[in-house]
Amino acid sequence: MSTSTQSVSAGGQTQPRKRARVNRWDSPWLNPKFIIGLCMVLSIPLAGTIGQFFWAPALSYPASSPLNLPPVWVGSADRAAADDAAAGAAGARSSGAVTGGNPFQQQQEQTPTAQTPTSRFGTPTWEHPLGTESNGRDMLAVLLVGAPRSLYIGLIAATIGMGIGIILGFTAGYMGGWIDAVIRTLSDSIVVIPALAVLIVIGAYVRTISVENMALLLALFAWPGPTRLIRAQVLSMRERGYVQMARISGASSFSIMFGEMMPNILPYLAASYTGNVSAAILAATSLEVLGLGPTRIPTLGMTIFYAIRAAAILRGMWWWWGIPIVALVVVFSGLFLMTIGLDEIANPRLRGLKVAA
């Protein structure tokens, strides 16, 4: 671990003080929060890619597996509890032989025993370690296929929205005049529209929707935010010295905007991009939970929709809706950590770089 020096005053004299570095090369991009969040997000597509070689993706389709199988660890716990109860009952019968036994013992043996929490479902098996649901889908296959596609929707929508926002934001902030007024008015008008309500109406009229179509629908409302953010940054940068020197040297507007100014706000763009991905995934999941998502392709939101429609909560099938929720929590937590890390990369004050007085 390398060290650096800071100036501190002690007894009227300035003395260097060593401070531990987080990483050897002292690069702000080696941010722990950013790296942890990136690993969490990348684990979703990586598991989906590698998992297809070890688990059949066809098990994510209806009627491909037995119905209503709980996860294996739940079944093993219930079987152990049932064995303990049976052993206790056998011990009670043997001890009751001294006093003549229970007069109601014969009647109790003829009645069925109390059901365990998973006795109304099928027998768990390692062929379906995360269980199955009422449509005959294997939950592990649904997780490996659905989680990357939910992330895929967010990435497409955020990429399209961010691309439009970069073009419009740089154009409005650098050009100014009536071009800035038109773009600013258009973006401000789109921001106040309730996007989720409009998407619900559009999704209700579309009979068959695919992953790409849903991403395009979400991208319709994903560009005003980046446009406003980038425009504000460009307005503060266009009067700086290096931009004026580029103008004097005869550089084109395109070269100044995307060659001189854009590299200076890349961390802000990256933080905005991760936030847009999270917002797009949340919007897509909201539509899918309402039943307005791709019905032929398994996604996390549609899995929760099927669980709600089949009353999985009342039936005690927590693995049907709990596993997709855990996957969404991992994705959102990873994106949140990436956003915080990128903010610290862009702003040294957030990294806690202080000089002791």
ZASEKE-967532 format. One record per residue (C-alpha): x, y, z. Coordinates in steps of 0.5 Angstrom, whole numbers. Each point is the difference from the previous one (the first is absolute). Layout:
! residues N
<r><xx>X</xx><yy>Y</yy><zz>Z</zz></r>
...
***
This chain:
! residues 357
<r><xx>0</xx><yy>0</yy><zz>0</zz></r>
<r><xx>3</xx><yy>7</yy><zz>-2</zz></r>
<r><xx>0</xx><yy>6</yy><zz>4</zz></r>
<r><xx>-1</xx><yy>7</yy><zz>-1</zz></r>
<r><xx>2</xx><yy>7</yy><zz>4</zz></r>
<r><xx>-4</xx><yy>5</yy><zz>2</zz></r>
<r><xx>2</xx><yy>7</yy><zz>3</zz></r>
<r><xx>-2</xx><yy>0</yy><zz>8</zz></r>
<r><xx>2</xx><yy>6</yy><zz>5</zz></r>
<r><xx>4</xx><yy>-3</yy><zz>6</zz></r>
<r><xx>3</xx><yy>5</yy><zz>5</zz></r>
<r><xx>0</xx><yy>6</yy><zz>-5</zz></r>
<r><xx>3</xx><yy>-4</yy><zz>-6</zz></r>
<r><xx>-2</xx><yy>-4</yy><zz>-6</zz></r>
<r><xx>1</xx><yy>-7</yy><zz>0</zz></r>
<r><xx>-2</xx><yy>-5</yy><zz>-5</zz></r>
<r><xx>-5</xx><yy>-6</yy><zz>3</zz></r>
<r><xx>-1</xx><yy>-7</yy><zz>-4</zz></r>
<r><xx>-7</xx><yy>-2</yy><zz>-2</zz></r>
<r><xx>-1</xx><yy>-7</yy><zz>-2</zz></r>
<r><xx>-3</xx><yy>0</yy><zz>-7</zz></r>
<r><xx>-6</xx><yy>-5</yy><zz>-2</zz></r>
<r><xx>4</xx><yy>-2</yy><zz>-6</zz></r>
<r><xx>7</xx><yy>-1</yy><zz>-3</zz></r>
<r><xx>-1</xx><yy>4</yy><zz>-6</zz></r>
<r><xx>-4</xx><yy>6</yy><zz>4</zz></r>
<r><xx>-5</xx><yy>-1</yy><zz>-6</zz></r>
<r><xx>-7</xx><yy>3</yy><zz>2</zz></r>
<r><xx>-3</xx><yy>-5</yy><zz>-5</zz></r>
<r><xx>2</xx><yy>-6</yy><zz>5</zz></r>
<r><xx>-6</xx><yy>2</yy><zz>5</zz></r>
<r><xx>-2</xx><yy>-5</yy><zz>4</zz></r>
<r><xx>-8</xx><yy>2</yy><zz>0</zz></r>
<r><xx>1</xx><yy>0</yy><zz>-8</zz></r>
<r><xx>4</xx><yy>-7</yy><zz>0</zz></r>
<r><xx>-5</xx><yy>-3</yy><zz>4</zz></r>
<r><xx>-6</xx><yy>2</yy><zz>-3</zz></r>
<r><xx>3</xx><yy>-1</yy><zz>-7</zz></r>
<r><xx>1</xx><yy>-7</yy><zz>2</zz></r>
<r><xx>-7</xx><yy>-1</yy><zz>3</zz></r>
<r><xx>-3</xx><yy>2</yy><zz>-7</zz></r>
<r><xx>5</xx><yy>-4</yy><zz>-4</zz></r>
<r><xx>-2</xx><yy>-6</yy><zz>4</zz></r>
<r><xx>-7</xx><yy>0</yy><zz>-3</zz></r>
<r><xx>2</xx><yy>-1</yy><zz>-8</zz></r>
<r><xx>6</xx><yy>-4</yy><zz>2</zz></r>
<r><xx>-5</xx><yy>-5</yy><zz>4</zz></r>
<r><xx>-5</xx><yy>0</yy><zz>-6</zz></r>
<r><xx>6</xx><yy>-1</yy><zz>-5</zz></r>
<r><xx>4</xx><yy>-6</yy><zz>4</zz></r>
<r><xx>-7</xx><yy>-3</yy><zz>3</zz></r>
<r><xx>-2</xx><yy>-2</yy><zz>-7</zz></r>
<r><xx>5</xx><yy>-5</yy><zz>0</zz></r>
<r><xx>-1</xx><yy>-3</yy><zz>6</zz></r>
<r><xx>-8</xx><yy>1</yy><zz>0</zz></r>
<r><xx>-5</xx><yy>-1</yy><zz>-5</zz></r>
<r><xx>-3</xx><yy>7</yy><zz>-2</zz></r>
<r><xx>-6</xx><yy>-4</yy><zz>-3</zz></r>
<r><xx>-2</xx><yy>-1</yy><zz>7</zz></r>
<r><xx>-3</xx><yy>7</yy><zz>1</zz></r>
<r><xx>-5</xx><yy>-2</yy><zz>-5</zz></r>
<r><xx>-7</xx><yy>-2</yy><zz>3</zz></r>
<r><xx>-2</xx><yy>-7</yy><zz>1</zz></r>
<r><xx>8</xx><yy>-2</yy><zz>0</zz></r>
<r><xx>0</xx><yy>-2</yy><zz>7</zz></r>
<r><xx>-4</xx><yy>-3</yy><zz>5</zz></r>
<r><xx>-5</xx><yy>5</yy><zz>4</zz></r>
<r><xx>1</xx><yy>3</yy><zz>6</zz></r>
<r><xx>6</xx><yy>-3</yy><zz>3</zz></r>
<r><xx>4</xx><yy>4</yy><zz>6</zz></r>
<r><xx>7</xx><yy>1</yy><zz>0</zz></r>
<r><xx>4</xx><yy>-6</yy><zz>3</zz></r>
<r><xx>3</xx><yy>3</yy><zz>6</zz></r>
<r><xx>-8</xx><yy>2</yy><zz>2</zz></r>
<r><xx>-2</xx><yy>-7</yy><zz>-1</zz></r>
<r><xx>6</xx><yy>-3</yy><zz>4</zz></r>
<r><xx>-1</xx><yy>4</yy><zz>6</zz></r>
<r><xx>-8</xx><yy>-2</yy><zz>0</zz></r>
<r><xx>2</xx><yy>-7</yy><zz>-1</zz></r>
<r><xx>5</xx><yy>0</yy><zz>6</zz></r>
<r><xx>-6</xx><yy>4</yy><zz>4</zz></r>
<r><xx>-4</xx><yy>-6</yy><zz>-2</zz></r>
<r><xx>5</xx><yy>-5</yy><zz>2</zz></r>
<r><xx>1</xx><yy>3</yy><zz>7</zz></r>
<r><xx>-8</xx><yy>0</yy><zz>1</zz></r>
<r><xx>0</xx><yy>-7</yy><zz>-2</zz></r>
<r><xx>5</xx><yy>-2</yy><zz>5</zz></r>
<r><xx>-3</xx><yy>4</yy><zz>5</zz></r>
<r><xx>-7</xx><yy>-3</yy><zz>-1</zz></r>
<r><xx>4</xx><yy>-7</yy><zz>0</zz></r>
<r><xx>3</xx><yy>1</yy><zz>7</zz></r>
<r><xx>-7</xx><yy>3</yy><zz>3</zz></r>
<r><xx>-3</xx><yy>-7</yy><zz>-2</zz></r>
<r><xx>6</xx><yy>-4</yy><zz>3</zz></r>
<r><xx>0</xx><yy>4</yy><zz>6</zz></r>
<r><xx>-8</xx><yy>-1</yy><zz>1</zz></r>
<r><xx>1</xx><yy>-7</yy><zz>0</zz></r>
<r><xx>1</xx><yy>0</yy><zz>7</zz></r>
<r><xx>-6</xx><yy>4</yy><zz>2</zz></r>
<r><xx>-5</xx><yy>-4</yy><zz>-5</zz></r>
<r><xx>1</xx><yy>5</yy><zz>-5</zz></r>
<r><xx>-4</xx><yy>6</yy><zz>-3</zz></r>
<r><xx>-8</xx><yy>-3</yy><zz>-1</zz></r>
<r><xx>0</xx><yy>5</yy><zz>-6</zz></r>
<r><xx>6</xx><yy>-2</yy><zz>-3</zz></r>
<r><xx>-3</xx><yy>-5</yy><zz>-5</zz></r>
<r><xx>-5</xx><yy>5</yy><zz>-2</zz></r>
<r><xx>6</xx><yy>5</yy><zz>-1</zz></r>
<r><xx>4</xx><yy>-5</yy><zz>-4</zz></r>
<r><xx>-6</xx><yy>-1</yy><zz>-5</zz></r>
<r><xx>0</xx><yy>8</yy><zz>-1</zz></r>
<r><xx>5</xx><yy>3</yy><zz>-5</zz></r>
<r><xx>6</xx><yy>4</yy><zz>3</zz></r>
<r><xx>0</xx><yy>7</yy><zz>0</zz></r>
<r><xx>3</xx><yy>3</yy><zz>-7</zz></r>
<r><xx>7</xx><yy>3</yy><zz>0</zz></r>
<r><xx>0</xx><yy>7</yy><zz>-4</zz></r>
<r><xx>2</xx><yy>-4</yy><zz>-6</zz></r>
<r><xx>-4</xx><yy>-6</yy><zz>0</zz></r>
<r><xx>-5</xx><yy>3</yy><zz>-4</zz></r>
<r><xx>5</xx><yy>1</yy><zz>-6</zz></r>
<r><xx>4</xx><yy>-5</yy><zz>-4</zz></r>
<r><xx>6</xx><yy>-4</yy><zz>3</zz></r>
<r><xx>7</xx><yy>4</yy><zz>-1</zz></r>
<r><xx>5</xx><yy>-2</yy><zz>-4</zz></r>
<r><xx>7</xx><yy>2</yy><zz>-2</zz></r>
<r><xx>-2</xx><yy>0</yy><zz>-8</zz></r>
<r><xx>-4</xx><yy>6</yy><zz>2</zz></r>
<r><xx>4</xx><yy>3</yy><zz>6</zz></r>
<r><xx>-3</xx><yy>7</yy><zz>0</zz></r>
<r><xx>-7</xx><yy>-3</yy><zz>-1</zz></r>
<r><xx>-5</xx><yy>1</yy><zz>-5</zz></r>
<r><xx>-7</xx><yy>3</yy><zz>-1</zz></r>
<r><xx>-7</xx><yy>-1</yy><zz>-2</zz></r>
<r><xx>1</xx><yy>1</yy><zz>-7</zz></r>
<r><xx>6</xx><yy>-5</yy><zz>0</zz></r>
<r><xx>6</xx><yy>4</yy><zz>-1</zz></r>
<r><xx>6</xx><yy>-1</yy><zz>4</zz></r>
<r><xx>2</xx><yy>6</yy><zz>4</zz></r>
<r><xx>8</xx><yy>-1</yy><zz>-1</zz></r>
<r><xx>-1</xx><yy>0</yy><zz>-7</zz></r>
<r><xx>-5</xx><yy>6</yy><zz>0</zz></r>
<r><xx>5</xx><yy>4</yy><zz>4</zz></r>
<r><xx>6</xx><yy>-2</yy><zz>-5</zz></r>
<r><xx>-5</xx><yy>2</yy><zz>-6</zz></r>
<r><xx>-4</xx><yy>6</yy><zz>3</zz></r>
<r><xx>5</xx><yy>4</yy><zz>4</zz></r>
<r><xx>5</xx><yy>2</yy><zz>-6</zz></r>
<r><xx>-6</xx><yy>2</yy><zz>-4</zz></r>
<r><xx>-3</xx><yy>4</yy><zz>5</zz></r>
<r><xx>7</xx><yy>4</yy><zz>1</zz></r>
<r><xx>0</xx><yy>-1</yy><zz>-8</zz></r>
<r><xx>-6</xx><yy>5</yy><zz>0</zz></r>
<r><xx>3</xx><yy>5</yy><zz>4</zz></r>
<r><xx>6</xx><yy>0</yy><zz>-4</zz></r>
<r><xx>-3</xx><yy>1</yy><zz>-6</zz></r>
<r><xx>-5</xx><yy>6</yy><zz>2</zz></r>
<r><xx>6</xx><yy>3</yy><zz>4</zz></r>
<r><xx>5</xx><yy>0</yy><zz>-6</zz></r>
<r><xx>-5</xx><yy>3</yy><zz>-5</zz></r>
<r><xx>-3</xx><yy>5</yy><zz>5</zz></r>
<r><xx>7</xx><yy>2</yy><zz>2</zz></r>
<r><xx>2</xx><yy>0</yy><zz>-7</zz></r>
<r><xx>-5</xx><yy>5</yy><zz>-2</zz></r>
<r><xx>1</xx><yy>4</yy><zz>6</zz></r>
<r><xx>7</xx><yy>1</yy><zz>-1</zz></r>
<r><xx>-1</xx><yy>3</yy><zz>-7</zz></r>
<r><xx>-6</xx><yy>4</yy><zz>2</zz></r>
<r><xx>4</xx><yy>3</yy><zz>6</zz></r>
<r><xx>6</xx><yy>1</yy><zz>-3</zz></r>
<r><xx>-3</xx><yy>4</yy><zz>-6</zz></r>
<r><xx>-5</xx><yy>4</yy><zz>5</zz></r>
<r><xx>6</xx><yy>2</yy><zz>5</zz></r>
<r><xx>5</xx><yy>2</yy><zz>-6</zz></r>
<r><xx>-4</xx><yy>3</yy><zz>-5</zz></r>
<r><xx>-5</xx><yy>4</yy><zz>4</zz></r>
<r><xx>-5</xx><yy>4</yy><zz>-3</zz></r>
<r><xx>-6</xx><yy>-2</yy><zz>-3</zz></r>
<r><xx>3</xx><yy>-7</yy><zz>0</zz></r>
<r><xx>1</xx><yy>0</yy><zz>7</zz></r>
<r><xx>-7</xx><yy>2</yy><zz>1</zz></r>
<r><xx>-4</xx><yy>-5</yy><zz>-4</zz></r>
<r><xx>4</xx><yy>-6</yy><zz>3</zz></r>
<r><xx>-1</xx><yy>3</yy><zz>7</zz></r>
<r><xx>-7</xx><yy>1</yy><zz>-1</zz></r>
<r><xx>-1</xx><yy>-7</yy><zz>-3</zz></r>
<r><xx>4</xx><yy>-4</yy><zz>6</zz></r>
<r><xx>-4</xx><yy>4</yy><zz>5</zz></r>
<r><xx>-7</xx><yy>-2</yy><zz>-3</zz></r>
<r><xx>2</xx><yy>-7</yy><zz>0</zz></r>
<r><xx>2</xx><yy>0</yy><zz>7</zz></r>
<r><xx>-6</xx><yy>2</yy><zz>3</zz></r>
<r><xx>-4</xx><yy>-6</yy><zz>-4</zz></r>
<r><xx>-2</xx><yy>-6</yy><zz>5</zz></r>
<r><xx>5</xx><yy>-5</yy><zz>-4</zz></r>
<r><xx>-3</xx><yy>-6</yy><zz>4</zz></r>
<r><xx>-7</xx><yy>2</yy><zz>-2</zz></r>
<r><xx>1</xx><yy>1</yy><zz>-7</zz></r>
<r><xx>4</xx><yy>-6</yy><zz>-1</zz></r>
<r><xx>-6</xx><yy>-4</yy><zz>4</zz></r>
<r><xx>-5</xx><yy>2</yy><zz>-6</zz></r>
<r><xx>5</xx><yy>-1</yy><zz>-5</zz></r>
<r><xx>2</xx><yy>-7</yy><zz>2</zz></r>
<r><xx>-8</xx><yy>-2</yy><zz>1</zz></r>
<r><xx>-1</xx><yy>2</yy><zz>-7</zz></r>
<r><xx>6</xx><yy>-4</yy><zz>-3</zz></r>
<r><xx>-2</xx><yy>-8</yy><zz>0</zz></r>
<r><xx>7</xx><yy>-3</yy><zz>-1</zz></r>
<r><xx>6</xx><yy>4</yy><zz>3</zz></r>
<r><xx>7</xx><yy>-3</yy><zz>0</zz></r>
<r><xx>6</xx><yy>2</yy><zz>4</zz></r>
<r><xx>3</xx><yy>5</yy><zz>-5</zz></r>
<r><xx>-7</xx><yy>3</yy><zz>-1</zz></r>
<r><xx>-1</xx><yy>1</yy><zz>7</zz></r>
<r><xx>7</xx><yy>4</yy><zz>0</zz></r>
<r><xx>-2</xx><yy>4</yy><zz>-5</zz></r>
<r><xx>-6</xx><yy>2</yy><zz>4</zz></r>
<r><xx>4</xx><yy>2</yy><zz>6</zz></r>
<r><xx>5</xx><yy>4</yy><zz>-4</zz></r>
<r><xx>-5</xx><yy>5</yy><zz>-2</zz></r>
<r><xx>0</xx><yy>3</yy><zz>7</zz></r>
<r><xx>7</xx><yy>-2</yy><zz>1</zz></r>
<r><xx>4</xx><yy>6</yy><zz>-3</zz></r>
<r><xx>-3</xx><yy>7</yy><zz>3</zz></r>
<r><xx>4</xx><yy>-2</yy><zz>6</zz></r>
<r><xx>7</xx><yy>0</yy><zz>-3</zz></r>
<r><xx>-2</xx><yy>5</yy><zz>-4</zz></r>
<r><xx>-1</xx><yy>5</yy><zz>5</zz></r>
<r><xx>6</xx><yy>-2</yy><zz>4</zz></r>
<r><xx>5</xx><yy>0</yy><zz>-6</zz></r>
<r><xx>-3</xx><yy>7</yy><zz>-2</zz></r>
<r><xx>2</xx><yy>3</yy><zz>7</zz></r>
<r><xx>7</xx><yy>-3</yy><zz>0</zz></r>
<r><xx>1</xx><yy>2</yy><zz>-7</zz></r>
<r><xx>-2</xx><yy>7</yy><zz>2</zz></r>
<r><xx>5</xx><yy>1</yy><zz>5</zz></r>
<r><xx>6</xx><yy>-3</yy><zz>-4</zz></r>
<r><xx>-1</xx><yy>4</yy><zz>-7</zz></r>
<r><xx>3</xx><yy>6</yy><zz>3</zz></r>
<r><xx>6</xx><yy>-3</yy><zz>3</zz></r>
<r><xx>7</xx><yy>1</yy><zz>-3</zz></r>
<r><xx>1</xx><yy>-6</yy><zz>-4</zz></r>
<r><xx>-6</xx><yy>1</yy><zz>-3</zz></r>
<r><xx>1</xx><yy>7</yy><zz>-2</zz></r>
<r><xx>7</xx><yy>-2</yy><zz>-3</zz></r>
<r><xx>-3</xx><yy>-6</yy><zz>-4</zz></r>
<r><xx>-5</xx><yy>5</yy><zz>-3</zz></r>
<r><xx>6</xx><yy>5</yy><zz>-2</zz></r>
<r><xx>4</xx><yy>-6</yy><zz>-3</zz></r>
<r><xx>-6</xx><yy>-1</yy><zz>-5</zz></r>
<r><xx>-2</xx><yy>-7</yy><zz>3</zz></r>
<r><xx>-7</xx><yy>-2</yy><zz>-2</zz></r>
<r><xx>-6</xx><yy>0</yy><zz>5</zz></r>
<r><xx>-1</xx><yy>-7</yy><zz>-1</zz></r>
<r><xx>8</xx><yy>-1</yy><zz>2</zz></r>
<r><xx>-1</xx><yy>5</yy><zz>6</zz></r>
<r><xx>-6</xx><yy>-3</yy><zz>3</zz></r>
<r><xx>2</xx><yy>-8</yy><zz>-1</zz></r>
<r><xx>8</xx><yy>1</yy><zz>0</zz></r>
<r><xx>1</xx><yy>5</yy><zz>5</zz></r>
<r><xx>-6</xx><yy>1</yy><zz>5</zz></r>
<r><xx>-3</xx><yy>-7</yy><zz>0</zz></r>
<r><xx>6</xx><yy>-4</yy><zz>3</zz></r>
<r><xx>0</xx><yy>5</yy><zz>6</zz></r>
<r><xx>-7</xx><yy>-2</yy><zz>2</zz></r>
<r><xx>0</xx><yy>-8</yy><zz>-1</zz></r>
<r><xx>0</xx><yy>-1</yy><zz>7</zz></r>
<r><xx>-7</xx><yy>4</yy><zz>1</zz></r>
<r><xx>-2</xx><yy>-4</yy><zz>-7</zz></r>
<r><xx>1</xx><yy>-7</yy><zz>3</zz></r>
<r><xx>-3</xx><yy>2</yy><zz>7</zz></r>
<r><xx>-6</xx><yy>2</yy><zz>-4</zz></r>
<r><xx>0</xx><yy>-6</yy><zz>-4</zz></r>
<r><xx>0</xx><yy>-5</yy><zz>5</zz></r>
<r><xx>-6</xx><yy>4</yy><zz>4</zz></r>
<r><xx>-4</xx><yy>0</yy><zz>-7</zz></r>
<r><xx>1</xx><yy>-8</yy><zz>0</zz></r>
<r><xx>-3</xx><yy>0</yy><zz>7</zz></r>
<r><xx>-6</xx><yy>4</yy><zz>-2</zz></r>
<r><xx>-1</xx><yy>-4</yy><zz>-7</zz></r>
<r><xx>0</xx><yy>-7</yy><zz>4</zz></r>
<r><xx>-4</xx><yy>3</yy><zz>5</zz></r>
<r><xx>-5</xx><yy>3</yy><zz>-5</zz></r>
<r><xx>0</xx><yy>-7</yy><zz>-4</zz></r>
<r><xx>-1</xx><yy>-4</yy><zz>6</zz></r>
<r><xx>-6</xx><yy>4</yy><zz>2</zz></r>
<r><xx>-3</xx><yy>-1</yy><zz>-7</zz></r>
<r><xx>1</xx><yy>-7</yy><zz>1</zz></r>
<r><xx>-3</xx><yy>-1</yy><zz>7</zz></r>
<r><xx>-6</xx><yy>3</yy><zz>-3</zz></r>
<r><xx>0</xx><yy>-5</yy><zz>-6</zz></r>
<r><xx>2</xx><yy>4</yy><zz>-5</zz></r>
<r><xx>7</xx><yy>-3</yy><zz>-2</zz></r>
<r><xx>2</xx><yy>-5</yy><zz>-5</zz></r>
<r><xx>-4</xx><yy>-6</yy><zz>2</zz></r>
<r><xx>4</xx><yy>-5</yy><zz>-4</zz></r>
<r><xx>7</xx><yy>2</yy><zz>3</zz></r>
<r><xx>1</xx><yy>-2</yy><zz>7</zz></r>
<r><xx>2</xx><yy>7</yy><zz>4</zz></r>
<r><xx>1</xx><yy>1</yy><zz>7</zz></r>
<r><xx>-6</xx><yy>5</yy><zz>0</zz></r>
<r><xx>-5</xx><yy>-5</yy><zz>-4</zz></r>
<r><xx>2</xx><yy>-6</yy><zz>5</zz></r>
<r><xx>-2</xx><yy>5</yy><zz>6</zz></r>
<r><xx>-7</xx><yy>1</yy><zz>-4</zz></r>
<r><xx>-1</xx><yy>-7</yy><zz>-1</zz></r>
<r><xx>1</xx><yy>-1</yy><zz>7</zz></r>
<r><xx>-5</xx><yy>5</yy><zz>2</zz></r>
<r><xx>-5</xx><yy>-3</yy><zz>-5</zz></r>
<r><xx>1</xx><yy>-7</yy><zz>3</zz></r>
<r><xx>-1</xx><yy>3</yy><zz>7</zz></r>
<r><xx>7</xx><yy>-3</yy><zz>2</zz></r>
<r><xx>1</xx><yy>5</yy><zz>6</zz></r>
<r><xx>-7</xx><yy>-3</yy><zz>3</zz></r>
<r><xx>2</xx><yy>-7</yy><zz>-2</zz></r>
<r><xx>7</xx><yy>0</yy><zz>4</zz></r>
<r><xx>4</xx><yy>0</yy><zz>-7</zz></r>
<r><xx>5</xx><yy>5</yy><zz>2</zz></r>
<r><xx>6</xx><yy>-3</yy><zz>-4</zz></r>
<r><xx>-5</xx><yy>2</yy><zz>-6</zz></r>
<r><xx>0</xx><yy>8</yy><zz>1</zz></r>
<r><xx>6</xx><yy>0</yy><zz>5</zz></r>
<r><xx>6</xx><yy>-2</yy><zz>-5</zz></r>
<r><xx>-2</xx><yy>5</yy><zz>-5</zz></r>
<r><xx>0</xx><yy>6</yy><zz>5</zz></r>
<r><xx>7</xx><yy>-3</yy><zz>3</zz></r>
<r><xx>3</xx><yy>1</yy><zz>-7</zz></r>
<r><xx>-3</xx><yy>7</yy><zz>-1</zz></r>
<r><xx>3</xx><yy>2</yy><zz>7</zz></r>
<r><xx>6</xx><yy>-2</yy><zz>-3</zz></r>
<r><xx>0</xx><yy>4</yy><zz>-6</zz></r>
<r><xx>-3</xx><yy>6</yy><zz>3</zz></r>
<r><xx>5</xx><yy>0</yy><zz>6</zz></r>
<r><xx>6</xx><yy>-1</yy><zz>-5</zz></r>
<r><xx>-2</xx><yy>6</yy><zz>-5</zz></r>
<r><xx>-1</xx><yy>4</yy><zz>7</zz></r>
<r><xx>7</xx><yy>-2</yy><zz>2</zz></r>
<r><xx>3</xx><yy>2</yy><zz>-7</zz></r>
<r><xx>-4</xx><yy>7</yy><zz>0</zz></r>
<r><xx>3</xx><yy>1</yy><zz>7</zz></r>
<r><xx>7</xx><yy>-2</yy><zz>-3</zz></r>
<r><xx>0</xx><yy>4</yy><zz>-6</zz></r>
<r><xx>-3</xx><yy>6</yy><zz>4</zz></r>
<r><xx>7</xx><yy>0</yy><zz>4</zz></r>
<r><xx>4</xx><yy>-1</yy><zz>-6</zz></r>
<r><xx>-3</xx><yy>6</yy><zz>-3</zz></r>
<r><xx>0</xx><yy>4</yy><zz>7</zz></r>
<r><xx>7</xx><yy>0</yy><zz>4</zz></r>
<r><xx>-4</xx><yy>3</yy><zz>6</zz></r>
<r><xx>-4</xx><yy>-6</yy><zz>0</zz></r>
<r><xx>6</xx><yy>-5</yy><zz>1</zz></r>
<r><xx>2</xx><yy>3</yy><zz>6</zz></r>
<r><xx>6</xx><yy>4</yy><zz>-2</zz></r>
<r><xx>1</xx><yy>4</yy><zz>6</zz></r>
<r><xx>7</xx><yy>4</yy><zz>2</zz></r>
<r><xx>1</xx><yy>0</yy><zz>8</zz></r>
<r><xx>1</xx><yy>7</yy><zz>3</zz></r>
***
